[in-house]
Amino acid sequence: MSTITRDAFISSSHTLTLELPPDSPTGDVVVTLAIQARDAGHRRQNRMAELEGKYAGRIWMADDFDAPLEDFAEYM
């Protein structure tokens, strides 16, 4: 068995593009992916996509949520 290490790109359609050197052996291949997040913002975006819609219909907000509160009238 031989090991070839290459950088690759996974597109938004989840297609992996990888170019191998011309002298690479042919035959069966085992691919191991070590995915490195681009940055913290990218990880957060992925996490938010996982949670999107998870609590749909379970959480509600009152129509007057952002209306001023009477208790704080003297401060405003």
DOTI-442682 format. One line per field, with one value per residue (C-alpha): residue number from 0; residue in one letter; chain; x, y, z. Coordinates in Angstrom, 2 decimals. Example, Ala and Ser with C-alpha at 12.3 -4.5 7.8 and 13.67 -1.06 7.14 Angstrom:
! DOTI-442682
nr: c(0  1)
rest: c(A  S)
kette: c(A  A)
c1: c(12.30  13.67)
c2: c(-4.50  -1.06)
c3: c(7.80  7.14)
This chain:
! DOTI-442682
nr: c(0  1  2  3  4  5  6  7  8  9  10  11  12  13  14  15  16  17  18  19  20  21  22  23  24  25  26  27  28  29  30  31  32  33  34  35  36  37  38  39  40  41  42  43  44  45  46  47  48  49  50  51  52  53  54  55  56  57  58  59  60  61  62  63  64  65  66  67  68  69  70  71  72  73  74  75)
rest: c(M  S  T  I  T  R  D  A  F  I  S  S  S  H  T  L  T  L  E  L  P  P  D  S  P  T  G  D  V  V  V  T  L  A  I  Q  A  R  D  A  G  H  R  R  Q  N  R  M  A  E  L  E  G  K  Y  A  G  R  I  W  M  A  D  D  F  D  A  P  L  E  D  F  A  E  Y  M)
kette: c(A  A  A  A  A  A  A  A  A  A  A  A  A  A  A  A  A  A  A  A  A  A  A  A  A  A  A  A  A  A  A  A  A  A  A  A  A  A  A  A  A  A  A  A  A  A  A  A  A  A  A  A  A  A  A  A  A  A  A  A  A  A  A  A  A  A  A  A  A  A  A  A  A  A  A  A)
c1: c(0.00  1.22  0.08  -0.49  -1.35  -3.06  -5.14  -8.65  -11.77  -15.34  -17.83  -21.27  -22.72  -20.53  -18.25  -14.65  -12.06  -8.60  -5.73  -3.22  0.30  0.68  2.77  0.07  -0.61  -3.91  -6.36  -8.65  -8.49  -9.39  -10.06  -9.77  -10.96  -9.67  -11.92  -10.58  -13.07  -12.19  -12.75  -14.96  -17.61  -17.82  -18.30  -21.02  -22.78  -22.75  -24.11  -26.88  -27.86  -28.17  -30.47  -32.59  -36.23  -35.52  -37.89  -40.41  -43.84  -42.48  -41.35  -43.50  -43.03  -45.77  -46.93  -46.00  -42.60  -40.67  -43.27  -42.09  -42.69  -44.75  -42.34  -39.53  -41.54  -39.74  -36.36  -37.26)
c2: c(0.00  3.52  6.84  9.99  13.23  15.96  19.03  18.80  20.91  19.84  21.91  23.03  20.08  17.80  16.80  16.04  17.12  15.62  15.52  12.70  12.57  10.73  7.97  7.05  3.32  2.04  -0.27  -0.14  3.06  3.88  7.58  9.07  12.65  14.98  18.00  21.23  24.04  27.30  29.43  29.78  31.68  28.83  26.29  28.47  28.74  24.95  24.51  27.04  25.17  21.96  23.67  25.54  24.53  22.21  24.09  25.21  25.55  25.13  28.69  31.78  35.47  37.83  40.45  43.21  41.73  44.89  47.31  49.53  48.10  50.19  49.31  51.17  54.23  56.54  55.55  56.22)
c3: c(0.00  -0.75  0.69  -1.35  0.41  -1.61  -0.86  -2.25  -2.48  -1.71  -3.69  -2.51  -4.45  -2.28  -5.14  -4.23  -6.77  -6.41  -8.88  -8.54  -9.90  -13.22  -11.66  -9.10  -8.87  -10.25  -8.51  -5.50  -3.47  0.14  0.70  4.19  4.64  7.33  6.99  8.40  9.00  7.29  10.37  13.44  11.46  8.96  11.78  13.32  9.96  9.60  13.13  12.49  9.32  11.36  13.88  11.34  11.75  14.66  16.98  14.36  15.93  19.47  20.09  19.69  20.30  21.45  18.93  21.39  22.27  21.46  22.88  25.75  29.22  31.66  34.46  32.70  31.55  34.00  32.55  28.94)
